[in-house]
Structure formats: C-alpha cells, structure tokens
C-alpha cells in the first residue's frame, strides 16, 4: 500500500487529511477509514462497456441489451467513433449504479441494522443512528472497474490494427468477434500482436490513461449530487472472481476468446506482459495519477530463486521501492515456482501450507478449484 498515492486520492473525494492518513484495508484490499466508515462496493465491468459498444449495447453471449444502442459498429469510420460509443456505455452504466445506490441508501437499516457494530463506529452514538442509516462518520460506496487491462488492450488493438495500420475493417472485426475467431486466426494474431498494457508501451498506456480517466471522471460527475450523504471512491479490481467475470464476457478484440478468465485486479492480461516486472510496474504507474482511492492492486508473481538470501531480500526491497517511486497504488506479490505448484496439484497432502495471492488475500493453493489453480500457474509461467 503506497501512502503517497492513496492519501491524496482519499483527500480528493473529501476525506480530511488526518482521517485519510489513517486508512486501512477492508478485508481484501479495498480502502476504508477504520472505525469511521460504512463501506460498500459495486463492480462495474469496463470490458462489458467495450463489448456493448461493439454490439449495439447487446451481450455477445445471450443477446440481451443492458446498454444503449450506440449504432452499428460496422459503420464506425474512426477510432473516435469507437471511443465515443465506449464512453456512452460507460456513462450509462455508472449513472445507473450511482442512482440505484443513492435510492437504496438506507434500505439496510430496515432489514439488517447492526446495533453492536454501530456502537463501535464513530458518529453512530452521537447521531443516534445505526451505521446503516447514516450514523457512521463516512459512507463510502466503492466503484470498482473490472476487466480494465482487457478493455485497454482491446481498444488499443482496434486503434492499431483497424484504424492506424488498416489491416482489417470494422466489419471483419465484428464478424470475427461473432465467430469467436473461428476462421479468423490471421486477424486474431494481428490483434494479439498489437501493443499491450503492462509493457511500458506508450501506445497502450496512453489508451489506458484515457480509459481510467474516463472511468474516474464519470464516477466523479455522478457522485456530485449525493456527495453530502455518500462518497463514491473509484478503484480497479476483480478480487478472486476473474474466472466468473470472464464467463460473463464474449470474445474481445484483444484476442481473448469467449468466456476465458480476465486478468486479476489491475494486472496485465495473462501472457501479454512480455517485458517482465519492470514493464508491468511502469505501465501501472502511469494509469491513475493518485486517483483510485478505493484501490487497484497490481498482482505480480516472483520465482523463489529471485528472492533467496540477502541478495534476494535486497532485490525485493528495490522492487517495492521502485513501485512506490513510480506512483504505484497497491501491489501484491506471490513467491512460488511453477514446478512447486504442479507438484502441489499432484500431491496436495504434502503442500497443505502452500499459499498464493487471490485478488488481495492469501489462499491455500490445494484448496482452490482446478480452474483457479491453472490460472495461478499460467500467471506464474508468464515472463513477469
């Protein structure tokens, strides 16, 4: 946790400096002010906004239409057309969530008040209100962007392959997405080869900044009306749900196949971070300008051989210091070897104490589902 990024972010949403400096994490990594906060959060898929922008507001999986119709994507003649459609979908999603949150603000006080907890929360006793009815000193509703790295990579791929290099048309892209790239291997390879978040590549990182700026500024816009009673700190995260999140997404223009898992939290997509830990950290540090007060962890994996002995400790220390110096918000590290993880799959009884990071918390590897284990191993096998 980097105070130099998080404290200014909390101050930006109206948390006084003494309280902001006393922040902690609410279980996994999401930020609260301890003993003073009624905290909730909502997940918002920026990758779904990308999908809807390229499918007239419809899901590619079931054909439902949760988003507005932003026009036929096959007729988009510039990247700006794609970007405008994405922003419209993002705006509609965020406005809907903020409105529902404000309307249901005190509903928990009717069905599930917490008098004992309220007695231990600053403000509740003085105001004679349960914390679920507005008694806590702060009420925060985290707005957490999901699938951010895939949205960044998808938009970068469209900009690069379709419009800058003109290697395919929007019609061909939409047909490929509809077909889950079946019969479009050549186009998929071009999309996969486009610049990706997590490699200190300015083409991808500039799109990434635009995505995060659009998300945070839209949250800030709709948070103005209820700000006297409720704060909406933005963040980026998936927790441990990256497999389930992926199952709700169709094929994406970054080359990801339908229903495949997404990257955890604000990490690069699996196998896309080709320049190792430094590239991932440098890209991440450019993204948010101390403007993710709810948090947004970068999840990284280290081979054990890199951190053994005094030299390894010094290397780990330098890595963390560099992360802070580049303006990083949060970072989680798993230290394990691929061979060890594979051995734990084959002989779980001898590896009961082996732990890995799961979106912010530590989990026993042998207790994870096979899908989650494979995701951990694939991340470990990546060059980072």
Residue, then its C-alpha position, 0 to 999 in steps of 0.5 A: x500500500x503506497x501512502x503517497x498515492x492513496x492519501x491524496x486520492x482519499x483527500x480528493x473525494x473529501x476525506x480530511x487529511x488526518x482521517x485519510x492518513x489513517x486508512x486501512x484495508x477492508x478485508x481484501x484490499x479495498x480502502x476504508x477509514x477504520x472505525x469511521x466508515x460504512x463501506x460498500x462496493x459495486x463492480x462495474x465491468x469496463x470490458x462489458x462497456x467495450x463489448x456493448x459498444x461493439x454490439x449495439x449495447x447487446x451481450x455477445x453471449x445471450x443477446x440481451x441489451x443492458x446498454x444503449x444502442x450506440x449504432x452499428x459498429x460496422x459503420x464506425x469510420x474512426x477510432x473516435x467513433x469507437x471511443x465515443x460509443x465506449x464512453x456512452x456505455x460507460x456513462x450509462x452504466x455508472x449513472x445507473x449504479x450511482x442512482x440505484x445506490x443513492x435510492x437504496x441508501x438506507x434500505x439496510x437499516x430496515x432489514x439488517x441494522x447492526x446495533x453492536x457494530x454501530x456502537x463501535x463506529x464513530x458518529x453512530x452514538x452521537x447521531x443516534x443512528x445505526x451505521x446503516x442509516x447514516x450514523x457512521x462518520x463516512x459512507x463510502x460506496x466503492x466503484x470498482x472497474x473490472x476487466x480494465x487491462x482487457x478493455x485497454x488492450x482491446x481498444x488499443x488493438x482496434x486503434x492499431x490494427x483497424x484504424x492506424x495500420x488498416x489491416x482489417x475493417x470494422x466489419x471483419x472485426x465484428x464478424x470475427x468477434x461473432x465467430x469467436x475467431x473461428x476462421x479468423x486466426x490471421x486477424x486474431x494474431x494481428x490483434x494479439x500482436x498489437x501493443x499491450x498494457x503492462x509493457x511500458x508501451x506508450x501506445x497502450x498506456x496512453x489508451x489506458x490513461x484515457x480509459x481510467x480517466x474516463x472511468x474516474x471522471x464519470x464516477x466523479x460527475x455522478x457522485x456530485x449530487x449525493x456527495x453530502x450523504x455518500x462518497x463514491x471512491x473509484x478503484x480497479x479490481x476483480x478480487x478472486x472472481x476473474x474466472x466468473x467475470x470472464x464467463x460473463x464476457x464474449x470474445x474481445x478484440x484483444x484476442x481473448x476468446x469467449x468466456x476465458x478468465x480476465x486478468x486479476x485486479x489491475x494486472x496485465x492480461x495473462x501472457x501479454x506482459x512480455x517485458x517482465x516486472x519492470x514493464x508491468x510496474x511502469x505501465x501501472x504507474x502511469x494509469x491513475x495519477x493518485x486517483x483510485x482511492x478505493x484501490x487497484x492492486x497490481x498482482x505480480x508473481x516472483x520465482x523463489x530463486x529471485x528472492x533467496x538470501x540477502x541478495x534476494x531480500x535486497x532485490x525485493x526491497x528495490x522492487x517495492x521501492x521502485x513501485x512506490x517511486x513510480x506512483x504505484x497504488x497497491x501491489x501484491x506479490x506471490x513467491x512460488x515456482x511453477x514446478x512447486x505448484x504442479x507438484x502441489x496439484x499432484x500431491x496436495x497432502x504434502x503442500x497443505x501450507x502452500x499459499x498464493x495471492x487471490x485478488x488481495x488475500x492469501x489462499x491455500x493453493x490445494x484448496x482452490x478449484x482446478x480452474x483457479x489453480x491453472x490460472x495461478x500457474x499460467x500467471x506464474x509461467x508468464x515472463x513477469 
